[in-house]
Amino acid sequence: MASTKGAGKQKPSSNHFVLETSLLLPGKADSTAPRTGGFSSLFDEEEAGTTSAEVRLNPRAMKFVEDYMDKHGEDLLEMKDWGRPYFNMMDGVLAKYGLPTELKYLAVIESKLKRTAVSWAGAVGPWQFMPGTARLLGLKVARGKDERTDFYKSTHAAAKYLRDLYTEFGDWLLVIAAYNGGPGNVYSAIKKSGSRNFWDLQYYLPAESRTHVKKFIGTHYVFEGQGGITTLTKEEAKEQMGVTATYLLNRKLSTEELSASKSLTISGKYHSSCIARHVLMDINTFNRYNPDFDKKMASADNAYELKLPSEKMDLFMANKYNILNESVQMLLSGSSVSNQVK
């Protein structure tokens, strides 16, 4: 998608702040809570509270992101307030498609959440779709009716497109580059650079596309107060977020499966085979819904977003204490559960 021309007037800011090369990941920022202390509080680790997980900003993005946040941070924080209804709707749609909800910030840099935004190339709406792409994604584009300007319908279309791009590239920074400049330009950059790492291939991309990715990262930091899985390359995510990144990257369910499922964050010494047996679920299907479950639960940070079909989650809730007791006993004895559901 082509981004809209013009960034609007930039407000001079005296709130200059410096991004450290290593940022500890605090608990997810409350998108509705007002911040105090200016921009510096976005990176105040002591104030925010931290965990052991680190999300580091790539040094090659540091200067751009710092300048971007200085120039646009005030306006973005204002949008964080007035745009709340739009963001809430987008969160629901993106979650339905199994996508990180932080991808909503693409609409911020694409259109500044303007329904009537039109780019120099003819892309329209909050998600800046070209006519052909919009029609392929099921939107009506005709004289007198252009669904690209419909926030709800265009967000569904964007979610479908982002899901397809992620299936194609498996790397969120490449997805964002492809959303802006098209998959062909990304494949060309991969071929010319010999790399699938955005930071290595970025200068083989159109200037607008590589800048788009960095704008997204800067916007993410302003709104979330931290980086996340969508601000990292695939390899950075695995290195910095460990097993958490692995299961977030590898959980691949259809839209229908996601719509018919429930999620619950659990912790403790649960074991996949015990859960599968109690909820009458094939172990391979369980692992598809919950990749790397046992590895994550055996780690020091053993919280996991368990996802199951709705009726299976009801069975889990009814039996979770028995499941936990059996899992602990199994782990203490060093045995495995042999009578898994086939």
N, C-alpha and C positions, 0 to 999 in steps of 0.2 A: 504494500500500500504506500502511496505517496503521502508524505506528511504535509500538513497545511502550512502555507506560507505565513511568515510573520510570527514573531514570538510576543508581540505586544511590547509596551514600554517596560523597560527594566527598572525596578526600583533600586536606588542606591542603598547599599546595606553597610552598616557599621558593624554588623555581627559576623565578623570573619572567624572562621574556625578551620582547624586543620584536621584532616583525616589521618589517623594512625595507620601504619602498614598492617597492624593486627588489631582487629576489633572483636571483642568477646561478644557472643550472641546472647542478648538478654531475652527474657520472656517476651513474647510478641507484643509489640506496642499496641495499646488501646487506641484504635483509630478515631474514637469519639472523644477521648479525654484531652483537655487542653494541656499544652506543654508550657512549662515555665523555664525561664533562664535563657531564652533565645536559642539560636541554632546549636550552641555548644552543648546544650542539654541533650541533643539528639545522640551524642556520643559520650555522655557522662555515664561510664560503666558503674560507678559506685552508686549513683542515684537510681539507675534502671534496675540494677540487680543482674547477676550473671550466672551462667551455668558453665559447665566445662567445655561446651561445644564452641569452637571458634569458626567464625566466618570472616575471612580476610579479603579485603579489597585488593585486586590485582594491582601491583605497582604501576603498570602501564595505563591504568585508568585513573590513578590518583589525582593528577593535576586537573584533568578535564572535569571529573566529578566534583572536585572542590570548587572550581570556578563556576560550574553550572549551579551548584547549590547556593553559592554566594549571590549569583545573579537572579535566580528564580525561586529561591527558597521561601521568601515571604509570600509571593503569589500562590505557591503550591500549598502552603499551610492555610491560606484563606480558602482555597478550593477544598481542602480536607474537611472544612466545616460545611460550606454550602453544597458540596457535592455528595454529602453523606447518603441521601436517598438513592442516588444513582449507584454509588459504591455498594450499598447493601443489596440492591437488585443484582448487580454484576457478581457479587460473591455467591449468591444462590445459584445463578446460572453456571458459573465456572465450576462450582463444586459438583453440580449435577453431572458434568462431563468429566469429573475426576481430575480437574486441572488446578494448579496452585492459584488461589484467589488473588495473589499479588499481580497476576497478569492483567488485572483491571487497569494497572497504571499505564499500559499501552494506550488505552483510550485517552489518557491525560496528555501524553506526548503526541498522539496522532491528531487530536482535535481540541484539546482543552475542555473536553466534555460538551462541545457545542454540537447540537443536533444538526444545525444547518451549515456546518463547516464544509468548505469546498477547497480542494488543493489545486495547485497550478496544473496538475496532470488530470484533473477531473474526478478524483476520489471524493466521495461524499459521506457525510454523517459522522457520528462519534467514533466509529471504528475505521473510517476512511476506506471504504470499498470502492474499487473500480467496477463499472457496470457488469463486465463479463464475470468477474469473480463473484460478485453479489448474486447473479442469476444462478451460477453453479451451486451456490450454497443455499438456494431456495428462496432468495429475496426477490420480490417483484420490483422491477425497475422499468417504469413506463411514464409517459407524459401524464401528469396528474396524480401519480401514485409512485412514490419512491420509498420503499421500506428500508433503505439504507439510513434514513433519518429517524426510524423508529428505534428507540433505545433498547427495548426488550428484544425485538426480533433481530436486530443487528448484533446484539450481544450473543444470542444463540448462534448466529452465523459465524461470529468471530471465534466462539468456543469450538465449533466444528472444525474451523480452519486451523486453529492453534493445535487441536488434538491431532489432526492429520499431519501437520508439520512436525510435531514432536515424534509421531510414529516414523516419520521419514528421517529425521536427523538425530533424535535422542539426546539433544543438547539444547538447553533453553536459550543460550546466547545466539546459537545458530538459528533457532526458531524465530527469535525477534528480528534478526537480520533478514531472514527469508520473508517474514511478514511485511517488512518494509520494501525490500527490493526484489522479492520473488525468489523461489527456490533455484532457478537457473543461475542467478548471480552467485549464490552461495556455492553451488556445485562447481562453478567456474573458479571461484577463489580456492576451493579445496584442491582442485586439480593443479592450479598454478603454484600454490604454496607447498603442496605435498603434505598438508596438515589438516586435521579437523578441529584444531584448537583455534578459537576465535582470535585470541591475541596474536597468534602467528600468521593467520590469514587475513587479518582485518584490512591491510592496505591493498589487498587484491579485490576488495569489495568497493562498490561505489561509495564515495565520501558520505553521502546522505545515510546510507545503511549502517556504516560503522559508527557514525555519530549518533544514530538512532539508538543503537545498543547502549552506548554510554549515557545517553539521556535517560533511558529506562533505568539504568543502575542508579543514577543520581536521584531520580524521582522516587525510586524504591527506598533509598536511604532517608529522604525527607519524610515520606509518609510512614514508614515502618520503624525508623530509628535504628536500622540494622540492615545487613545484607541477608540473603536467603538463597534457597535453591535456584531461583530464577536469575540471580546475579552472578552465578558461577558457571564455568564450563563443566562438562560432565566429569572430567578428571579432577577438577578442583573440588567439586561436590563430594566425590568419593573420598578424596584425601582429607577434606576438612570436616565433613559431616559423617564420615564412616558409614556404618550400617544404616543409619537413618536415611542417608542419601540413596543408598542402594534400594531400599524398599520403596521409597518415594519415586525413584526413577523406574523401577521395574514393575510396579503395580499397574497392569494393563487390563482394564475391564471395559466391556461395551457400555454404551450409554444406557441400554436397557438394564444391564446388571447393576450399574451404579444407582439408577433410579429405584431399583427394588431392594437396595441394601441399606443397612444401618451401620453406623460407626460408633465405637466406644474406646476411649483411651484407657488402657489397663496397665498395671505394673504388678510385678511379682513373678514367681517362678512357674508361670504357666508353660505347658508344653503343647506343641501343635497337635501331636497325636492324641493326647487326652481330650483336647477341645473337639477335634474332628470326630472322635468316637462318640462323645456325648451329644453332639448336635447332628449326628447321623449324616456326616459329610465326608465325601471321598477326600483322602489326604492330598491328592494332587490338586483338586479344586480348591481346598483350603489354602494351599500354598500359592495358588494363583491370585487369590484374594489378598493373601498376607505373605508376600515374599520375604524370605530371610527372617521369618518370625522367631525361630529358635535362637538364631545367632544374635538377634537384637535383644531378646529376653535374657540371654546369658551374659550380656555386656553390663558394664557398671551403670550405664544409663538405660535401664530396661523398660522404660515406658514405650508403649506401642499403640498406634491407632488401629485397633482390631476392626476389620470390616467383614461383615457376613450378610448373606441374604436375610431379609427381615425376619422370616420365620425361624431361621437358624440362630439369629441373635436373641430371639425370645427364648429359645432352648438354652442358650448360653447363660442368659440372665437367671433362668430358673435353676441352673445347676452349677453356677460359677464357683461356689464354695467347695462342692464335691470335686469339681475339675481341678481347682487349685490344690486341694489336699492330695489328690491322686498324682498330680504333676510333681509335687514336692516329694512324695514317697518314691515315685519312679526315679527322680534325680538322685535321691539319697541312696537308693539301692543300686544305682548305676545301670539299671535295666532299661529296656525299651518296651513300648507297648506293642505287642505283637498282633493283637486282635483289632487292627485298624479297620475302619469301614472300607470295603472294597468298592 
